[in-house]
Amino acid sequence: MQKYRSPAVELYGSAGTMQLMGDDWAPNGFEQWTNDRGSWEIVGETDPQWPWTDGLRHLVECVEKGIRTVTRPEHAFHALEVMLAAKRSSEEGRVVEVHSTFPDFDYGAPAAADADGRGEHDPRSS
């Protein structure tokens, strides 16, 4: 594990580390270390009042409007592969590599066009 910061939720990868700041019920952004950058980058929370159950609202909204969700199925597959690899690693006492990848999150994409062609404001973006 590289660049350990605190007992909060941290994710360790071969290219860096990411740490959630705050609690899941009171998010305060995240910080990430990338080996290429060689330093920590702090990304502030864009909506401190965001409820952790808001993913369901986002999914329903996207289905209703026929737009893409911020996260993609590849994100869920990767998270599952990480969890299964961690379990296998602990059982076998060895490193288990994760090979899945996923596209970057796209927080800036326009959600949907209104009748006048303008995009609708997404309150999760600044």
KOLFISE-990585 format. One record per residue: y, x, z negated of N, C-alpha, C in turn; residue in one letter. Coordinates in Angstrom, 3 decimals, always signed. Atoms other than C-alpha are relative to their C-alpha. Last residue first. Example, Ala and Ser with C-alpha at 12.3 -4.5 7.8 and 13.67 -1.06 7.14 Angstrom:
REM KOLFISE-990585
+----------+----------+----------+----------+----------+----------+----------+----------+----------+------+
|      nyy |      nxx |      nzz |     cayy |     caxx |     cazz |      cyy |      cxx |      czz | rest |
+----------+----------+----------+----------+----------+----------+----------+----------+----------+------+
|   -1.190 |   -0.820 |   +0.060 |   -1.060 |  +13.670 |   -7.140 |   +1.090 |   -0.770 |   -0.730 |    S |
|   -1.190 |   +0.890 |   +0.000 |   -4.500 |  +12.300 |   -7.800 |   +1.200 |   +0.900 |   +0.000 |    A |
+----------+----------+----------+----------+----------+----------+----------+----------+----------+------+
This chain:
REM KOLFISE-990585
+----------+----------+----------+----------+----------+----------+----------+----------+----------+------+
|      nyy |      nxx |      nzz |     cayy |     caxx |     cazz |      cyy |      cxx |      czz | rest |
+----------+----------+----------+----------+----------+----------+----------+----------+----------+------+
|   -1.391 |   -0.158 |   +0.447 |  +22.916 |  -20.434 |  +10.661 |   +0.942 |   -0.204 |   +1.163 |    S |
|   -0.638 |   -1.181 |   -0.592 |  +19.528 |  -21.877 |  +11.447 |   +1.438 |   +0.085 |   -0.455 |    S |
|   +0.619 |   -1.211 |   +0.537 |  +17.431 |  -24.183 |   +9.275 |   +0.635 |   +1.244 |   +0.576 |    R |
|   -0.591 |   -0.407 |   +1.269 |  +19.840 |  -27.096 |   +9.880 |   -0.637 |   +1.250 |   -0.592 |    P |
|   +1.145 |   -0.223 |   +0.865 |  +18.818 |  -27.268 |  +13.570 |   +0.536 |   +0.541 |   -1.329 |    D |
|   -0.118 |   -1.055 |   +1.012 |  +21.740 |  -28.760 |  +15.493 |   -1.253 |   +0.064 |   -0.852 |    H |
|   -0.185 |   +0.544 |   +1.325 |  +20.704 |  -30.855 |  +18.513 |   +0.051 |   +1.146 |   -1.021 |    E |
|   +1.105 |   -0.167 |   +0.956 |  +21.190 |  -29.248 |  +21.890 |   +0.337 |   -0.605 |   -1.354 |    G |
|   -0.244 |   -1.006 |   +1.029 |  +23.768 |  -30.672 |  +24.286 |   -1.192 |   +0.065 |   -0.940 |    R |
|   +0.460 |   -1.328 |   -0.384 |  +22.612 |  -32.430 |  +27.444 |   +0.249 |   +1.086 |   -1.025 |    G |
|   -1.078 |   -0.687 |   -0.711 |  +24.704 |  -35.614 |  +26.990 |   -0.359 |   +1.445 |   +0.357 |    D |
|   -0.248 |   +0.673 |   -1.276 |  +21.575 |  -37.625 |  +26.181 |   +1.089 |   +0.704 |   +0.801 |    A |
|   -0.417 |   +1.385 |   +0.166 |  +20.709 |  -35.095 |  +23.493 |   +0.240 |   -0.606 |   +1.383 |    D |
|   -1.287 |   +0.383 |   -0.581 |  +18.777 |  -31.959 |  +24.345 |   +0.280 |   -1.465 |   -0.293 |    A |
|   +0.161 |   +0.989 |   -1.062 |  +16.058 |  -30.769 |  +22.036 |   +1.379 |   -0.370 |   +0.518 |    A |
|   +1.046 |   +0.949 |   +0.380 |  +15.498 |  -28.044 |  +19.476 |   -0.266 |   -1.004 |   +1.109 |    A |
|   -0.536 |   +1.356 |   +0.167 |  +17.473 |  -25.258 |  +21.097 |   -1.132 |   -0.977 |   -0.273 |    P |
|   +0.228 |   +0.836 |   -1.176 |  +15.721 |  -21.943 |  +20.474 |   +0.594 |   -1.382 |   -0.231 |    A |
|   -1.217 |   +0.276 |   -0.738 |  +17.355 |  -19.839 |  +17.759 |   -0.181 |   -0.895 |   +1.205 |    G |
|   -0.857 |   +0.912 |   +0.752 |  +14.589 |  -19.859 |  +15.169 |   +1.217 |   -0.440 |   +0.801 |    Y |
|   -1.203 |   +0.225 |   -0.794 |  +12.046 |  -18.361 |  +17.554 |   +0.851 |   -1.052 |   -0.702 |    D |
|   -0.580 |   +1.309 |   +0.258 |   +9.307 |  -16.815 |  +15.436 |   +1.272 |   -0.133 |   +0.821 |    F |
|   -1.075 |   +0.046 |   +0.988 |   +7.804 |  -13.765 |  +17.089 |   +0.454 |   -1.441 |   -0.200 |    D |
|   -1.368 |   -0.167 |   -0.510 |   +4.573 |  -14.333 |  +18.998 |   +1.010 |   -0.016 |   -1.145 |    P |
|   -0.688 |   +1.278 |   -0.147 |   +1.208 |  -13.760 |  +17.316 |   +1.398 |   +0.249 |   +0.515 |    F |
|   -1.448 |   -0.148 |   -0.065 |   -1.392 |  -11.036 |  +17.108 |   +0.613 |   -1.389 |   +0.130 |    T |
|   -0.776 |   +1.069 |   -0.630 |   -5.046 |  -10.957 |  +16.139 |   +1.484 |   +0.331 |   -0.030 |    S |
|   -0.362 |   -0.285 |   -1.385 |   -6.786 |   -7.643 |  +15.474 |   +0.856 |   -1.075 |   +0.659 |    H |
|   -0.401 |   +1.286 |   -0.564 |   -7.198 |   -7.483 |  +11.701 |   +0.538 |   +0.288 |   +1.393 |    V |
|   -1.176 |   +0.088 |   -0.863 |   -9.071 |   -4.445 |  +10.407 |   +0.213 |   -1.415 |   +0.523 |    E |
|   +0.388 |   +0.849 |   -1.131 |  -11.466 |   -4.617 |   +7.483 |   +1.252 |   -0.204 |   +0.842 |    V |
|   -1.090 |   +0.585 |   -0.776 |  -10.978 |   -1.755 |   +5.035 |   -0.591 |   -0.818 |   +1.144 |    V |
|   -0.513 |   -0.834 |   -1.083 |  -13.965 |   -1.202 |   +2.767 |   +1.152 |   -0.723 |   +0.690 |    R |
|   -0.628 |   -1.199 |   +0.532 |  -15.489 |   -2.430 |   -0.468 |   +0.514 |   +0.945 |   +1.071 |    G |
|   +0.656 |   -1.185 |   -0.553 |  -17.863 |   -4.865 |   +1.248 |   +0.605 |   +1.310 |   -0.495 |    E |
|   +1.462 |   +0.092 |   +0.122 |  -17.031 |   -7.985 |   -0.763 |   -0.694 |   +1.297 |   +0.410 |    E |
|   +0.332 |   -0.065 |   +1.421 |  -13.351 |   -7.101 |   -1.255 |   -1.511 |   -0.052 |   -0.217 |    S |
|   -0.327 |   -1.326 |   +0.502 |  -12.931 |   -6.280 |   +2.432 |   -0.393 |   +0.139 |   -1.467 |    S |
|   +1.079 |   -0.899 |   -0.456 |  -14.708 |   -9.478 |   +3.482 |   +0.219 |   +1.414 |   -0.538 |    R |
|   +1.229 |   +0.388 |   +0.710 |  -12.324 |  -11.562 |   +1.400 |   -1.142 |   +0.944 |   +0.358 |    K |
|   -0.190 |   -0.392 |   +1.402 |   -9.289 |   -9.681 |   +2.707 |   -1.246 |   -0.320 |   -0.817 |    A |
|   +0.166 |   -1.451 |   +0.062 |  -10.578 |  -10.000 |   +6.298 |   +0.161 |   +0.501 |   -1.438 |    A |
|   +1.434 |   -0.274 |   -0.112 |  -11.014 |  -13.755 |   +5.853 |   -0.286 |   +1.497 |   -0.071 |    L |
|   +0.675 |   +0.455 |   +1.219 |   -7.458 |  -14.089 |   +4.549 |   -1.501 |   +0.304 |   +0.041 |    M |
|   -0.395 |   -0.877 |   +1.106 |   -5.986 |  -11.941 |   +7.351 |   -0.748 |   -0.394 |   -1.271 |    V |
|   +0.703 |   -1.264 |   -0.188 |   -7.962 |  -13.830 |  +10.034 |   +0.330 |   +0.981 |   -1.132 |    E |
|   +1.406 |   +0.206 |   +0.333 |   -6.728 |  -17.149 |   +8.638 |   -0.774 |   +1.304 |   +0.128 |    L |
|   +0.057 |   +0.140 |   +1.462 |   -3.115 |  -15.938 |   +8.705 |   -1.447 |   -0.195 |   -0.461 |    A |
|   -0.194 |   -1.329 |   +0.575 |   -3.611 |  -14.737 |  +12.306 |   -0.096 |   -0.061 |   -1.531 |    H |
|   +1.218 |   -0.762 |   -0.255 |   -5.061 |  -18.097 |  +13.385 |   +0.099 |   +1.387 |   -0.641 |    F |
|   +1.035 |   +0.509 |   +0.907 |   -2.174 |  -19.934 |  +11.721 |   -1.298 |   +0.782 |   +0.174 |    A |
|   -0.394 |   -0.400 |   +1.356 |   +0.399 |  -17.758 |  +13.496 |   -1.070 |   -0.432 |   -0.998 |    H |
|   +0.395 |   -1.395 |   +0.193 |   -1.433 |  -18.133 |  +16.835 |   +0.373 |   +0.517 |   -1.392 |    E |
|   +1.387 |   -0.051 |   +0.486 |   -1.083 |  -21.908 |  +16.526 |   -0.481 |   +1.433 |   -0.253 |    P |
|   +0.952 |   +0.285 |   -1.076 |   +2.687 |  -21.419 |  +16.902 |   -1.415 |   +0.023 |   -0.572 |    R |
|   +1.219 |   -0.800 |   +0.048 |   +5.459 |  -21.543 |  +14.316 |   -0.948 |   -0.475 |   +1.096 |    T |
|   -0.438 |   -1.384 |   +0.188 |   +8.911 |  -22.876 |  +15.146 |   -1.216 |   +0.923 |   -0.040 |    V |
|   -0.252 |   -0.372 |   +1.398 |   +7.369 |  -26.073 |  +16.496 |   +0.456 |   +1.458 |   -0.067 |    T |
|   +0.902 |   -0.962 |   +0.629 |   +7.711 |  -26.938 |  +20.155 |   +0.395 |   +0.249 |   -1.443 |    R |
|   -0.472 |   -1.379 |   -0.036 |   +9.468 |  -30.104 |  +21.318 |   -0.984 |   +0.903 |   -0.738 |    I |
|   +0.675 |   -0.732 |   -1.069 |   +8.196 |  -33.570 |  +22.267 |   +0.477 |   +1.432 |   +0.143 |    G |
|   -0.954 |   -0.412 |   -1.030 |  +10.801 |  -35.373 |  +20.178 |   -0.636 |   +0.759 |   +1.148 |    K |
|   -0.820 |   +1.127 |   -0.434 |   +8.357 |  -37.343 |  +18.010 |   +0.906 |   +0.359 |   +1.171 |    E |
|   +0.881 |   +0.913 |   -0.729 |   +5.866 |  -34.480 |  +17.858 |   +0.804 |   -1.169 |   +0.549 |    V |
|   +0.330 |   -0.628 |   -1.283 |   +8.613 |  -32.018 |  +16.922 |   -0.908 |   -0.891 |   +0.842 |    C |
|   -1.188 |   +0.021 |   -0.845 |   +9.985 |  -34.318 |  +14.208 |   -0.307 |   +0.576 |   +1.386 |    E |
|   -0.172 |   +1.386 |   -0.448 |   +6.495 |  -34.829 |  +12.769 |   +1.197 |   -0.110 |   +0.937 |    V |
|   +1.077 |   +0.328 |   -0.930 |   +5.911 |  -31.060 |  +12.622 |   +0.165 |   -1.415 |   +0.562 |    L |
|   -0.263 |   -0.718 |   -1.247 |   +9.311 |  -30.376 |  +11.037 |   -1.064 |   -0.341 |   +1.054 |    H |
|   -1.101 |   +0.712 |   -0.649 |   +8.744 |  -33.054 |   +8.390 |   +0.299 |   +0.629 |   +1.355 |    R |
|   +0.539 |   +1.263 |   -0.503 |   +5.343 |  -31.506 |   +7.606 |   +1.085 |   -0.795 |   +0.711 |    L |
|   +0.766 |   -0.273 |   -1.212 |   +6.874 |  -28.037 |   +7.340 |   -0.571 |   -1.265 |   +0.604 |    G |
|   -0.776 |   +0.359 |   -1.187 |   +9.413 |  -29.408 |   +4.867 |   -0.735 |   +0.286 |   +1.306 |    D |
|   +0.782 |   +0.968 |   -0.770 |   +6.860 |  -29.346 |   +2.025 |   +0.670 |   -0.354 |   +1.326 |    T |
|   +1.158 |   -0.689 |   -0.577 |   +8.372 |  -26.138 |   +0.601 |   -0.884 |   -0.939 |   +0.809 |    W |
|   +1.209 |   +0.319 |   +0.757 |  +11.680 |  -27.955 |   +0.119 |   -1.231 |   +0.608 |   +0.689 |    P |
|   +1.152 |   +0.348 |   -0.835 |  +14.703 |  -26.137 |   +1.568 |   -1.219 |   -0.311 |   -0.863 |    W |
|   +0.499 |   +1.290 |   +0.477 |  +17.611 |  -26.170 |   -0.921 |   -1.239 |   -0.462 |   +0.770 |    Q |
|   +0.607 |   -0.119 |   +1.334 |  +18.242 |  -22.443 |   -0.421 |   -0.560 |   -1.315 |   -0.550 |    P |
|   -0.087 |   +1.321 |   +0.609 |  +18.782 |  -22.984 |   +3.339 |   -0.671 |   +0.030 |   -1.375 |    D |
|   -0.976 |   +0.806 |   -0.729 |  +19.505 |  -19.829 |   +5.350 |   +0.173 |   -1.387 |   -0.607 |    T |
|   +0.485 |   +1.366 |   -0.199 |  +17.809 |  -17.528 |   +2.845 |   +1.076 |   -0.820 |   +0.696 |    E |
|   -0.355 |   +1.031 |   +0.975 |  +18.993 |  -13.978 |   +3.278 |   -0.551 |   -1.360 |   +0.366 |    G |
|   -0.326 |   +1.185 |   -0.791 |  +17.165 |  -11.395 |   +5.367 |   +0.232 |   -1.128 |   -0.993 |    V |
|   -0.020 |   +1.253 |   +0.754 |  +17.159 |   -8.021 |   +3.624 |   +0.454 |   -1.119 |   +0.918 |    I |
|   -0.980 |   +0.913 |   -0.585 |  +16.130 |   -4.976 |   +5.662 |   -0.105 |   -1.308 |   -0.772 |    E |
|   +0.136 |   +1.425 |   +0.266 |  +14.365 |   -2.134 |   +3.866 |   +1.115 |   -0.764 |   +0.704 |    W |
|   -0.803 |   +0.502 |   +1.114 |  +14.345 |   +1.303 |   +5.456 |   -0.284 |   -1.485 |   -0.180 |    S |
|   -0.061 |   -0.951 |   +1.107 |  +12.422 |   +3.547 |   +7.819 |   +0.864 |   -0.433 |   -1.158 |    G |
|   -1.379 |   +0.018 |   +0.508 |  +13.202 |   +1.489 |  +10.922 |   +0.179 |   +1.014 |   -1.126 |    R |
|   -0.897 |   -0.447 |   -1.072 |   +9.956 |   +2.408 |  +12.712 |   +1.443 |   +0.090 |   -0.489 |    D |
|   +0.110 |   -1.452 |   -0.088 |   +7.992 |   +2.147 |   +9.445 |   +0.924 |   +0.547 |   +1.079 |    N |
|   +0.758 |   -0.375 |   -1.191 |   +9.258 |   -1.367 |   +8.974 |   +0.002 |   +1.518 |   +0.082 |    T |
|   -0.013 |   -1.432 |   -0.277 |  +10.220 |   -2.619 |   +5.537 |   -0.781 |   +0.200 |   +1.284 |    W |
|   +1.085 |   -0.607 |   -0.753 |  +11.033 |   -6.286 |   +5.132 |   +0.261 |   +1.484 |   +0.215 |    Q |
|   -0.366 |   -1.347 |   -0.417 |  +13.026 |   -8.320 |   +2.694 |   -1.200 |   +0.608 |   +0.694 |    E |
|   +1.064 |   -0.990 |   +0.070 |  +12.840 |  -12.044 |   +2.262 |   +0.567 |   +1.355 |   +0.357 |    F |
|   +0.128 |   -0.893 |   -1.137 |  +15.055 |  -15.039 |   +1.713 |   -1.193 |   +0.925 |   -0.131 |    G |
|   -1.227 |   -0.790 |   -0.034 |  +15.892 |  -16.599 |   -1.654 |   -0.088 |   +1.031 |   +1.125 |    N |
|   -0.017 |   -1.180 |   -0.865 |  +13.383 |  -19.404 |   -1.855 |   +1.351 |   +0.697 |   -0.010 |    P |
|   -1.407 |   -0.399 |   +0.020 |  +13.357 |  -21.707 |   -4.892 |   +0.157 |   +1.263 |   +0.854 |    A |
|   -0.782 |   +1.213 |   +0.230 |  +10.073 |  -23.664 |   -4.803 |   +1.505 |   +0.300 |   -0.066 |    W |
|   +0.236 |   +0.913 |   -1.119 |   +8.242 |  -20.737 |   -3.196 |   +0.780 |   -1.308 |   -0.157 |    D |
|   +1.291 |   +0.670 |   +0.140 |   +9.894 |  -18.399 |   -5.660 |   -0.189 |   -0.966 |   +1.151 |    D |
|   -0.061 |   +1.304 |   +0.644 |  +12.679 |  -15.916 |   -5.076 |   -1.408 |   -0.556 |   -0.135 |    G |
|   -0.931 |   -0.080 |   +1.123 |  +12.379 |  -13.107 |   -2.562 |   +0.170 |   -1.398 |   -0.567 |    M |
|   -0.777 |   +1.216 |   +0.197 |   +9.352 |  -12.910 |   -0.306 |   +0.881 |   +0.192 |   -1.220 |    L |
|   +0.012 |   +0.588 |   +1.329 |   +8.279 |   -9.368 |   +0.443 |   +0.864 |   -1.249 |   -0.023 |    Q |
|   -0.952 |   +1.105 |   +0.118 |   +7.329 |   -7.889 |   +3.792 |   -0.157 |   -0.598 |   -1.391 |    M |
|   +0.224 |   +0.843 |   +1.167 |   +5.733 |   -4.487 |   +4.361 |   +1.050 |   -1.103 |   -0.006 |    T |
|   -1.052 |   +0.293 |   +0.954 |   +5.417 |   -2.250 |   +7.398 |   -0.441 |   -0.919 |   -1.112 |    G |
|   -1.320 |   -0.347 |   -0.516 |   +3.592 |   -1.103 |  +10.521 |   +1.119 |   -0.288 |   -1.000 |    A |
|   -0.001 |   -1.395 |   -0.430 |   +0.027 |   -0.952 |   +9.159 |   +1.377 |   +0.445 |   +0.486 |    S |
|   +0.599 |   -0.208 |   -1.309 |   +0.544 |   -4.144 |   +7.248 |   +0.084 |   +1.461 |   +0.385 |    G |
|   +0.047 |   -1.393 |   -0.423 |   +1.234 |   -5.117 |   +3.662 |   -0.697 |   +0.089 |   +1.348 |    Y |
|   +0.994 |   -0.149 |   -1.059 |   +2.344 |   -8.584 |   +2.618 |   +0.078 |   +1.429 |   +0.500 |    L |
|   -0.263 |   -1.034 |   -0.988 |   +4.153 |   -9.039 |   -0.664 |   -1.144 |   +0.033 |   +0.998 |    E |
|   +0.897 |   +0.023 |   -1.153 |   +4.346 |  -12.077 |   -2.925 |   +0.440 |   +1.066 |   +0.990 |    V |
|   -0.132 |   +1.212 |   -0.818 |   +6.270 |  -11.084 |   -6.062 |   -0.995 |   +0.058 |   +1.163 |    A |
|   +1.220 |   +0.821 |   +0.034 |   +4.983 |   -8.370 |   -8.432 |   +0.106 |   -1.315 |   +0.779 |    P |
|   +0.059 |   +0.821 |   +1.209 |   +7.721 |   -5.974 |   -7.329 |   -1.272 |   -0.834 |   +0.019 |    S |
|   -1.309 |   +0.344 |   +0.547 |   +8.725 |   -3.375 |   -4.697 |   -0.078 |   -0.765 |   -1.328 |    R |
|   +0.140 |   +1.083 |   +0.970 |   +5.679 |   -1.458 |   -3.396 |   +1.345 |   -0.283 |   -0.664 |    Y |
|   -1.297 |   +0.548 |   +0.385 |   +6.772 |   +0.775 |   -0.470 |   -0.104 |   -1.216 |   -0.934 |    K |
|   -1.207 |   -0.811 |   -0.130 |   +3.352 |   +1.377 |   +1.002 |   +1.219 |   -0.756 |   -0.486 |    Q |
|   -1.169 |   +0.855 |   +0.000 |   +0.000 |   +0.000 |   +0.000 |   +1.231 |   +0.900 |   +0.000 |    M |
+----------+----------+----------+----------+----------+----------+----------+----------+----------+------+
